[in-house]
Amino acid sequence: MKKPGDFGLIQNMKTSAKKLVSEALNMPKSIRTFAAERISENPLDANAELSPEWEEEVEKRCRELDEGTMKRIEAEEVFTKACARLS
């Protein structure tokens, strides 16, 4: 039986992750959005807590989105602009 430190097991996990990402990227935008939101709601470190300042900022941004006072920008546009600035 392979142990977590075995290269073969790690290689299989990398292959599985690549396959999962590839399949996810071929799904309709609405399904990718749903999956991304669910994944982002589950922190990698279950014990991690937001600082009070970040909690306040998150609440502020959610409130602004609900009130319609914050302009939504598609992620693709944000990443395109960020990549252009970094180039």
URMO-V319582 format. One record per residue. RES is the residue in one small letter. PHI is phi in degrees with one decimal (999 if undefined). Layout:
RES|PHI + RES|PHI
This chain:
m|999 + k|-78.5 + k|-104.0 + p|-52.4 + g|-79.7 + d|-68.4 + f|-58.9 + g|-61.2 + l|-65.3 + i|-62.8 + q|-61.4 + n|-63.8 + m|-66.4 + k|-63.4 + t|-63.0 + s|-63.2 + a|-64.8 + k|-62.1 + k|-64.0 + l|-60.2 + v|-63.3 + s|-60.1 + e|-66.0 + a|-63.7 + l|-67.7 + n|-91.7 + m|-81.0 + p|-59.3 + k|-54.0 + s|-63.4 + i|-72.6 + r|-61.8 + t|-62.4 + f|-58.9 + a|-63.3 + a|-62.5 + e|-64.3 + r|-64.8 + i|-65.8 + s|-69.1 + e|-75.8 + n|-107.3 + p|-63.3 + l|-65.8 + d|-109.2 + a|-61.7 + n|-91.6 + a|-70.2 + e|-125.3 + l|-76.9 + s|-68.7 + p|-55.9 + e|-64.8 + w|-69.2 + e|-59.4 + e|-62.9 + e|-65.4 + v|-62.2 + e|-61.6 + k|-61.2 + r|-65.8 + c|-62.7 + r|-61.7 + e|-62.9 + l|-64.8 + d|-61.8 + e|-81.2 + g|78.4 + t|-92.9 + m|-109.8 + k|-81.1 + r|-82.7 + i|-127.1 + e|-60.7 + a|-56.5 + e|-58.4 + e|-65.8 + v|-60.6 + f|-66.8 + t|-61.8 + k|-65.7 + a|-63.5 + c|-65.2 + a|-63.8 + r|-68.9 + l|-81.4 + s|-78.5
